[in-house]
Amino acid sequence: MTGHPGRLSGKVAVVTGGGSGIGRAVALRFAADGAAVLVADIAGESAAQVAREITDSGGRAVATAVDVSDPGQVEAMAATALAEFGSVDILMTAAGVLSFGSATETDPQAWNRVIAINLTGTFLAARAVIGIMAKRGGGSIITVSSSTGAHDASPGNVAYVTSKGGVAMLTKALAIDHAAEGIRVNALAPGPTATPMLGSVMTEDEMRRFGEAMPIGRLARPDELAAAAAFLASDDASYVTGAVIAVDGGQTAKVGMTLADLGTIARQK
Amino acid sequence: MNRFEGKTVLVVGGAQGMGLASAKRFAAEGANLALFDIEPDTVEASAAGLRAGGHQVESMSGDVCVAADVESAVAATVARFGGIDVLVHAAAIVELKPILEFEEKSWRRIVDVNLTGVFLTTRAVGRVMAQRRNGAIVVFASTNAFFAEESNAPYSATKGGLVMFVRNAAMDLARHGIRINAIDPGIIDTRLSAALIHDPVAGPDYLKRIPAGRYGTPDDIAKVVLFLASDDAAYMTGEDVIVDGGLTLGATLGIDDLGLEGPGD
């Protein structure tokens, strides 16, 4: 992966959801920019594979299995980063799950799971590293909201968009509370991205047509989200905090999600 | 990093402040620079400073609200460097006064410079970029696009207008391979904000509202401008990025913060 070698050298990054999709691309990019990376994922083998990819190309990485909705496991993840690399300077919370259904179609258990992973998981990960960052004089936390949720609702998606809207406000609250400790907290709001998560609910042809509905004419590549994350992690974003940055090919500038854009997703339940 | 090696960057309002800070960073990363500003002496001095560092710099003066001035600046840039890869539009003016006392002439001038000026530069440069189906435009909006201040309605109205201009322009420009995004600076230490920042009372008082604990520097903004102009932002268009040290996360502004006298005083 091309990056800006050296921009993050000497930094330690923790990436949740680092085993696939956007998280994987971020882990690879942080490493390419010089950071040591703790690749964390609920799928431990996927995390290990990404860590191997990094070490095989000369970078520093360690993998760990973590369920981000479990406070004890998240604390252990932070402890692993400290033990392996001595600090945490960057946290990327890319772990997340997709869900479909209106309120009447979403049972409370399904709702709780989405909130537990997407929203509470982000809170727990931030909570686990803020003390470490504060002791070092600062750090950068990058959360993952969504173009839907941060900016717009979308049909048949109540738990997901609510969790992502919550992540956007959580990000701002963390930014206000911890600015004085030198910690910047920002959110990415990705548009539709060509990831396994989207691939699990759409055919390749549907994904292509979904991309063509974006003003920019295609889906995002995970490495384009990673480039924005690397910017937010770096000193180039020294005065950026509490921002929710849309990386969505113009999707939300247009009209947000329309029924036509989303028809293929909304039908999956 | 050398993200702009051999690229041509036109900075409108490039004589000083955030425009000049951006120009310096583009130059340091290998770009050819064209600086356009209404102040001929200032822009020439800034250009001379960059040339002394070994950079290729064209310097031009004119008024962003005069289409002929903008067209000729764009033509001169293309003549010198062969094209334009990046447009940064930083030029803007402000006048603080309650709306009941605001002169119509001042209102029109602010709308002309801040809003119409961006339309004119985007149109002129966009036509050049469309020929190569490639380009990135960064427009300076402001946190004033979303958050009101007393005595600043005309400026805020133009900045809010710019955010929506950028969103709409993104739709029209995407098919030509051109991205356009806005940056929303908070309170940055430039000539425009100097009266507040360096006021012995208002300066430190207002600072309490900024979670980051400091005013922004032009270079804080320049770094984000370069990101938006670079391939790292390849999937970003029609968007705006707030760069304010957290100012607008929870803050509201009162007239006392600006060091102005209220209408009842």
HADDOCK unambig.tbl for C-alpha pairs under 7 A between the chains (distance, minus, plus):
assign (segid A and resid 4 and name CA) (segid B and resid 1 and name CA) 6.31 0.50 0.50
assign (segid A and resid 172 and name CA) (segid B and resid 249 and name CA) 6.33 0.50 0.50
assign (segid A and resid 175 and name CA) (segid B and resid 246 and name CA) 7.00 0.50 0.50
assign (segid A and resid 176 and name CA) (segid B and resid 211 and name CA) 5.84 0.50 0.50
assign (segid A and resid 176 and name CA) (segid B and resid 246 and name CA) 6.57 0.50 0.50
assign (segid A and resid 176 and name CA) (segid B and resid 249 and name CA) 6.91 0.50 0.50
assign (segid A and resid 179 and name CA) (segid B and resid 211 and name CA) 5.41 0.50 0.50
assign (segid A and resid 179 and name CA) (segid B and resid 212 and name CA) 5.09 0.50 0.50
assign (segid A and resid 180 and name CA) (segid B and resid 211 and name CA) 6.45 0.50 0.50
assign (segid A and resid 180 and name CA) (segid B and resid 212 and name CA) 6.06 0.50 0.50
assign (segid A and resid 180 and name CA) (segid B and resid 213 and name CA) 6.75 0.50 0.50
assign (segid A and resid 215 and name CA) (segid B and resid 171 and name CA) 5.90 0.50 0.50
assign (segid A and resid 215 and name CA) (segid B and resid 174 and name CA) 6.17 0.50 0.50
assign (segid A and resid 216 and name CA) (segid B and resid 174 and name CA) 5.40 0.50 0.50
assign (segid A and resid 220 and name CA) (segid B and resid 235 and name CA) 6.31 0.50 0.50
assign (segid A and resid 224 and name CA) (segid B and resid 232 and name CA) 6.59 0.50 0.50
assign (segid A and resid 224 and name CA) (segid B and resid 234 and name CA) 6.72 0.50 0.50
assign (segid A and resid 224 and name CA) (segid B and resid 235 and name CA) 6.41 0.50 0.50
assign (segid A and resid 227 and name CA) (segid B and resid 232 and name CA) 5.05 0.50 0.50
assign (segid A and resid 228 and name CA) (segid B and resid 232 and name CA) 6.32 0.50 0.50
assign (segid A and resid 228 and name CA) (segid B and resid 233 and name CA) 6.54 0.50 0.50
assign (segid A and resid 236 and name CA) (segid B and resid 223 and name CA) 5.14 0.50 0.50
assign (segid A and resid 236 and name CA) (segid B and resid 224 and name CA) 6.45 0.50 0.50
assign (segid A and resid 237 and name CA) (segid B and resid 224 and name CA) 6.47 0.50 0.50
assign (segid A and resid 238 and name CA) (segid B and resid 220 and name CA) 6.28 0.50 0.50
assign (segid A and resid 239 and name CA) (segid B and resid 216 and name CA) 6.62 0.50 0.50
assign (segid A and resid 239 and name CA) (segid B and resid 220 and name CA) 5.79 0.50 0.50
assign (segid A and resid 239 and name CA) (segid B and resid 243 and name CA) 5.87 0.50 0.50
assign (segid A and resid 239 and name CA) (segid B and resid 244 and name CA) 6.20 0.50 0.50
assign (segid A and resid 239 and name CA) (segid B and resid 245 and name CA) 4.85 0.50 0.50
assign (segid A and resid 240 and name CA) (segid B and resid 242 and name CA) 6.98 0.50 0.50
assign (segid A and resid 240 and name CA) (segid B and resid 243 and name CA) 4.70 0.50 0.50
assign (segid A and resid 240 and name CA) (segid B and resid 244 and name CA) 6.26 0.50 0.50
assign (segid A and resid 240 and name CA) (segid B and resid 245 and name CA) 5.62 0.50 0.50
assign (segid A and resid 241 and name CA) (segid B and resid 245 and name CA) 5.51 0.50 0.50
assign (segid A and resid 241 and name CA) (segid B and resid 246 and name CA) 5.37 0.50 0.50
assign (segid A and resid 242 and name CA) (segid B and resid 246 and name CA) 5.72 0.50 0.50
assign (segid A and resid 242 and name CA) (segid B and resid 249 and name CA) 6.63 0.50 0.50
assign (segid A and resid 243 and name CA) (segid B and resid 241 and name CA) 6.93 0.50 0.50
assign (segid A and resid 243 and name CA) (segid B and resid 242 and name CA) 5.89 0.50 0.50
assign (segid A and resid 245 and name CA) (segid B and resid 241 and name CA) 6.14 0.50 0.50
assign (segid A and resid 246 and name CA) (segid B and resid 239 and name CA) 6.47 0.50 0.50
assign (segid A and resid 247 and name CA) (segid B and resid 235 and name CA) 5.82 0.50 0.50
assign (segid A and resid 247 and name CA) (segid B and resid 236 and name CA) 4.87 0.50 0.50
assign (segid A and resid 248 and name CA) (segid B and resid 235 and name CA) 6.17 0.50 0.50
assign (segid A and resid 248 and name CA) (segid B and resid 236 and name CA) 5.99 0.50 0.50
assign (segid A and resid 249 and name CA) (segid B and resid 235 and name CA) 4.83 0.50 0.50
assign (segid A and resid 249 and name CA) (segid B and resid 236 and name CA) 5.19 0.50 0.50
assign (segid A and resid 249 and name CA) (segid B and resid 237 and name CA) 5.51 0.50 0.50
assign (segid A and resid 250 and name CA) (segid B and resid 170 and name CA) 6.88 0.50 0.50
assign (segid A and resid 250 and name CA) (segid B and resid 236 and name CA) 6.61 0.50 0.50
assign (segid A and resid 250 and name CA) (segid B and resid 237 and name CA) 4.90 0.50 0.50
assign (segid A and resid 250 and name CA) (segid B and resid 238 and name CA) 5.13 0.50 0.50
assign (segid A and resid 250 and name CA) (segid B and resid 239 and name CA) 6.91 0.50 0.50
assign (segid A and resid 253 and name CA) (segid B and resid 167 and name CA) 4.98 0.50 0.50
assign (segid A and resid 253 and name CA) (segid B and resid 238 and name CA) 5.36 0.50 0.50
assign (segid A and resid 253 and name CA) (segid B and resid 239 and name CA) 6.56 0.50 0.50
assign (segid A and resid 254 and name CA) (segid B and resid 167 and name CA) 6.99 0.50 0.50
